[in-house]
Amino acid sequence: MKYLILAFKRAIRTVYVPILLVLCAIIAFFAPMISEEEELPKAAVYSADKSEMAGRVVDYLSENLFVECESEEILREKIARGEYNCGLVINDGFEQRVKDGDTDELVLFLTTPSTYISMIYQNHVLAAIYKEYAPYITASLIDDDHFSDEEVIERYSDMISEGGRFTFEVEREDSAIVGEDNRAFAYTVGLSALIIFALIMYGVKSAVTSDLETMRKRIGAGRAVAYSVIPSLSVRAVSVVAAFSAGIVLSAVCNGDAELMGVIGAVVIYTLLVTAFGVAVASVCKNPKVIEIITFFILVGGLVLCPIYYDISIVVPWVGTFRNILPVYWLWLCNESMILMLAITVIMLPASFLLLYVTAKKRK
């Protein structure tokens, strides 16, 4: 017990440890709230065509992230100033060209170097235009003297106005219903995974490359690992879990949403698993600078490859397999397959400390 108390006092005296622990608690508290305030930036739309069809397109877009502008000049100016993320200009003669099937360069979509996820806005534009163009496609495919094109188009419009002709339910492969907004989970898990990994890795660097090297020369490698390294990393692991849990519980009390409290168990396993990873890396790498470089690149890789804001594996499928070996992604795996990851942790944790003992004993 006295070794744990000493390790705790040393950790608290280290400036970055209390700061990172407080940051961990703050992230756990505020991350679920980010999605509540999150909103995609607005886009702009201007129609040079004053037909009813163009007006319906503008109305549709106005309900989906677009703001109507009075002229193309105003639209371009506001996009250039960054007031709008991107913009759409509906060219003159839009309705007649749709009826004639002349869809080449039907509209002008404007972006800037700072335009953010333009594909979302383009999808809205395509949906709005296709909604107007679809009945004319249908009419052209029906070769029946009993129905005129106007009748087909009118009936098609009536069906659309009545609402969807079918419904569907989205489920995960494990049969868990997918919620409408999963941002709170993604932000909480993603940001917590990054900060916990950073805190544990820098703790490992301090305990293994500094404390161990000093203590093993005095009391031997085995006793140094048992009485210095393990207590030091245990204090950090317990502190991380306590800080995260405090933030999640406080967030649940303040917001009345206890759904994310289920992540606490995954964080416990993840923290131990990352500790095992850090100890294994430090066992092989004597140079603390190398550990810092590895930590930095894993954190950067986590920001890019982990599904925090956007899941890149949707467009680059191999990423979904590759990131399984990325330590910061293990928190997602711990949450999805807790029993399996616990079993892996039970094997990796003692194995990593055994490796540390063996390598420390061989050092001069």
ABEGO torsion letter per residue (X at the ends): XAAAAAAAAAAAABAAAAAAAAAAAAAAAAAAAAAAABBBBBBBBBBABABAAAAAAAAAAAABGBBBBABAAAAAAAAAAGABABBBBBBBGAAAAAAAGBABGABBBBBBAABBGAAAAAAAAAAAAAAAAAAAAAAAABBBAABBAAAAAAAAAAAAAAEBABBBBBBBAAGBBBBABAAAAAAAAAAAAAAAAAAAAAAAAAAAAAAAAAAAAAAEAAAAAAAAAAAAAAAAAAAAAAAAAAAAAAAAAAAGBAAAAAAAAAAAAAAAAAAAAAAAAAAABABAAAAAAAAAAAAAAAAAABBAABBAAAABAAAAAAAAABAAAAAAAAAABAAAAAAAAAAAAAAAAAAAAAAAAABX
